[in-house]
Amino acid sequence: MRLVIFFILQFFFIHLSSLAQQPEPKIYGQVENEKIGNYTYIFFIDENTKSTIPVDLKQALKTSSGEQIDDIIISYFGSSDKYQNVDVKQYLNKETKEHYVLIDVKKIKKIQNIKINGLNLNEQVFAEKKLILLQGKYFKSYLIEGEKKQIEQNIYNIGYPNGVVKSFQVKTNISQNIDLTYNVEKGEPCRIEQVIVENSNSNLLNFINLPIETGSICDIGAVQQKLSEIKINYWRDGYMNAIAFIKEVQYSKNKDRAKFILRIDRGKKTFIKISDEYNRDLSFDFS
């Protein structure tokens, strides 16, 4: 069997075997084999459900040769978002000299439930940010590794830089949908050890009242939100060039402590310039 990997709207893992002298496999099911042209087709969905070949695919196969069959089947199922795996085997019955094509496709099932063990409910909400495989979406196995990395990045951002996804389970439930479970070890939280505001010309009172406390969890998202509020307040006061962001986070060796280096600068105040009917300039405070 030769392996062909292709990408048409999504990744498929397709296994193809060349024409070979093989015994006819034992087939179970109520649907009759389908004779199309010079070939007899046997079509399965999810390995154990024997099905009829779709009418439009059957039409495309009517005038095809043995060399074209594989490509036609690949293109047909590859253009659909309902399948993720296709097995195509061609074989010749020694005794009857009859050519067979065995097709086995796996349907993509929808995700009914997703759970992340090891986190509380609030943490789970943040851990699910930017995930693709969510409730109601089609399950695609090739996305799992990327999802694990995204979860680890998400829990890193809420203050657990040593968190890892240790394992995951994919189960088909009684509704024939997918229950997806990730098992997370978030480790010990990181605590803010020091906050440094670098090269700032802004109001020092803002730094004294800066709502980022030493000893609190290194929640990068929360810090960014607070800095965004500071910037918006400067804008309201007429400082339209104000900036406020995290320049750097320096972690200790085991990442249980961190130094946050911030860049906050309100910049110069913005004024609008208006001329009167006599072309005299009038300056107004933007705020």
C-alpha positions in Angstrom: 0.0 0.0 0.0 1.4 3.4 -0.9 0.6 6.4 1.2 -0.7 9.5 -0.4 -1.1 12.6 1.7 -3.0 15.5 0.2 -4.6 18.8 1.2 -8.0 19.8 -0.3 -9.9 22.0 2.1 -8.5 19.9 4.9 -5.8 17.2 5.5 -6.6 13.6 4.5 -4.7 10.5 5.1 -5.2 8.3 2.2 -3.8 4.8 1.7 -3.7 3.4 -1.7 -2.7 -0.1 -2.8 -1.6 -1.0 -6.3 -3.4 -3.7 -8.3 -2.4 -7.0 -6.8 -3.2 -10.7 -6.7 -5.1 -10.9 -3.4 -7.9 -13.1 -2.1 -11.3 -11.5 -2.0 -12.0 -10.1 1.5 -15.0 -11.3 3.5 -17.7 -8.7 3.3 -20.6 -8.2 5.6 -23.7 -6.1 5.0 -27.0 -5.8 3.2 -26.0 -3.6 0.3 -25.0 -5.4 -2.8 -21.6 -4.9 -4.5 -21.9 -2.4 -7.4 -20.7 -3.1 -10.9 -19.5 0.0 -12.7 -17.8 -0.5 -16.0 -15.3 -3.2 -15.7 -15.0 -2.9 -11.9 -17.0 -4.1 -8.9 -17.1 -1.5 -6.1 -17.5 -2.2 -2.4 -18.1 0.9 -0.3 -17.9 1.2 3.5 -18.4 4.1 5.8 -16.5 3.9 9.1 -15.3 0.4 8.3 -18.4 -1.5 9.3 -21.3 0.1 7.5 -21.7 -1.0 3.9 -23.2 1.7 1.7 -24.2 2.6 -1.8 -21.8 4.7 -3.8 -23.1 8.3 -4.3 -24.8 8.8 -7.7 -22.4 11.6 -8.9 -19.3 9.5 -8.0 -20.8 6.5 -9.7 -21.3 8.6 -12.9 -17.7 9.8 -12.8 -16.4 6.2 -12.5 -18.5 4.8 -15.4 -15.9 5.7 -18.1 -12.8 5.6 -15.9 -9.8 3.3 -16.4 -7.9 1.6 -13.6 -5.3 4.3 -13.5 -7.9 7.0 -13.1 -10.0 5.4 -10.4 -7.8 6.3 -7.4 -7.6 10.0 -8.4 -11.4 10.3 -9.1 -12.2 8.8 -5.6 -9.6 11.0 -3.9 -10.9 14.1 -5.6 -14.5 13.3 -4.8 -14.1 12.8 -1.1 -11.3 15.4 -0.8 -13.7 18.1 -1.9 -16.1 17.3 0.9 -15.8 18.6 4.5 -17.6 15.5 5.8 -14.7 13.0 5.6 -11.2 12.9 6.9 -9.9 9.4 5.9 -10.2 7.4 2.7 -8.8 3.9 2.1 -8.8 2.7 -1.5 -7.7 -0.8 -2.4 -7.8 -2.4 -5.8 -7.4 -6.2 -6.2 -8.0 -8.9 -8.7 -9.8 -12.2 -8.0 -7.5 -14.9 -9.3 -10.3 -17.4 -10.1 -12.9 -15.2 -11.6 -10.5 -12.6 -13.0 -12.9 -9.9 -11.7 -11.5 -6.5 -10.7 -12.6 -5.1 -7.3 -12.3 -1.7 -5.8 -12.7 -1.5 -2.0 -13.5 2.0 -0.6 -13.5 2.7 3.1 -14.2 6.3 4.2 -14.4 7.7 7.7 -16.9 10.5 8.4 -16.0 13.5 10.5 -18.1 13.5 13.6 -19.2 16.6 15.5 -17.9 17.5 18.9 -20.6 17.4 21.5 -18.7 18.0 24.7 -15.2 19.4 25.5 -13.7 19.2 29.0 -10.3 20.3 30.3 -9.5 18.5 33.5 -7.2 20.1 36.0 -8.6 23.6 35.7 -11.4 25.4 37.5 -14.3 26.8 35.4 -12.9 30.3 35.0 -9.5 28.9 34.0 -11.2 26.5 31.5 -12.9 29.5 29.8 -9.5 31.1 29.2 -7.9 27.8 28.2 -10.5 27.4 25.4 -9.6 30.7 23.8 -8.5 30.4 20.1 -9.3 26.7 20.0 -10.7 25.3 16.7 -12.1 22.0 18.1 -15.0 23.3 20.1 -18.5 22.2 20.8 -20.5 21.9 17.6 -17.5 21.8 15.4 -16.4 18.8 13.3 -13.7 16.7 14.9 -10.4 16.5 12.9 -7.8 14.4 14.5 -4.8 16.2 12.8 -5.7 19.4 14.7 -5.2 17.8 18.2 -1.4 18.6 18.5 -2.0 22.3 17.7 -4.9 22.4 20.1 -2.7 21.1 22.9 -0.1 23.8 22.3 -2.8 26.4 22.3 -4.1 25.3 25.6 -0.6 25.3 27.1 -0.1 28.9 25.7 -3.5 30.0 27.2 -2.7 28.7 30.7 0.8 30.2 30.4 -0.9 33.5 29.8 -3.1 33.3 32.9 -0.1 32.7 35.2 0.9 29.0 34.9 4.0 28.9 32.7 4.8 25.3 33.6 1.4 24.0 32.6 1.2 21.1 30.2 -1.4 18.9 28.5 -0.4 15.5 29.7 -2.9 13.5 27.7 -6.3 13.6 25.9 -9.2 11.3 25.2 -11.5 11.1 22.2 -14.6 9.1 22.7 -17.7 8.4 20.6 -20.7 8.8 22.8 -24.2 7.2 22.5 -25.3 9.9 20.1 -22.4 9.0 17.8 -20.8 12.4 18.5 -17.4 13.1 20.0 -16.6 13.8 23.6 -13.1 15.4 23.8 -11.2 15.6 27.1 -7.8 17.2 27.8 -5.9 16.4 31.0 -3.9 19.3 32.2 -1.2 19.7 34.9 -1.0 23.4 35.4 1.7 23.3 38.0 2.5 26.1 40.5 1.5 29.6 39.6 4.0 32.3 38.8 3.9 35.4 41.1 4.8 39.0 40.1 8.0 39.8 41.9 8.7 43.3 40.5 7.1 45.8 38.2 9.3 48.3 36.4 7.9 51.2 34.3 10.6 52.1 31.8 11.5 55.6 30.5 8.2 57.2 31.2 7.2 60.9 31.0 3.7 60.1 32.3 2.2 61.2 35.6 4.0 59.5 38.4 0.7 59.3 40.4 -0.5 56.8 37.8 2.5 54.5 38.6 1.8 54.8 42.3 -1.8 53.7 41.7 -0.9 51.2 39.0 -3.3 48.3 39.5 -0.6 45.6 39.1 0.5 44.3 42.5 3.6 42.4 43.4 2.7 39.0 44.7 -0.2 38.6 42.4 -0.4 35.9 39.7 1.5 36.6 36.5 -1.8 36.8 34.5 -0.5 38.4 31.3 -4.0 38.9 29.9 -5.2 40.7 33.1 -2.1 43.0 33.0 -2.7 43.8 29.4 -6.3 44.7 30.2 -5.2 47.0 32.9 -2.7 48.7 30.7 -5.3 49.1 28.0 -7.5 50.9 30.5 -4.7 53.3 31.4 -4.1 54.0 27.7 -7.8 54.7 27.1 -7.9 57.1 30.1 -5.0 59.0 28.6 -6.8 59.2 25.3 -9.9 60.6 27.1 -7.7 63.3 28.6 -6.5 64.3 25.2 -3.2 62.3 25.0 -3.9 60.6 21.7 -0.4 59.3 21.3 -0.4 57.5 24.7 1.1 54.0 24.8 0.9 51.4 27.5 2.1 47.8 27.0 4.2 45.0 28.4 7.7 45.3 27.0 9.1 42.2 28.6 8.5 39.5 31.2 11.6 38.1 32.8 11.0 34.7 34.6 13.0 33.1 37.3 14.7 29.8 36.5 11.8 27.6 37.6 9.2 30.3 36.4 7.7 30.7 39.9 8.5 34.4 39.9 8.7 37.1 37.2 9.7 40.7 36.6 7.3 42.7 34.5 8.8 45.6 32.5 6.2 48.0 31.2 6.3 50.9 28.8 3.8 53.6 29.6 4.0 57.0 28.1 1.1 59.5 27.6 3.1 61.6 25.2 2.3 65.1 24.3 -1.2 66.4 24.6 -3.2 66.7 21.4 -4.8 70.0 20.3 -7.1 70.8 17.4 -6.4 73.8 15.4 -9.3 75.8 13.9 -9.3 79.0 11.9 -12.1 81.5 12.2 -13.8 83.4 9.4 -11.0 85.9 9.4 -8.4 83.1 9.0 -7.2 83.6 12.6 -6.0 80.4 14.2 -7.8 79.2 17.3 -6.3 76.4 19.4 -8.4 74.2 21.6 -7.6 71.6 24.1 -8.6 68.3 22.5 -10.0 67.1 25.8 
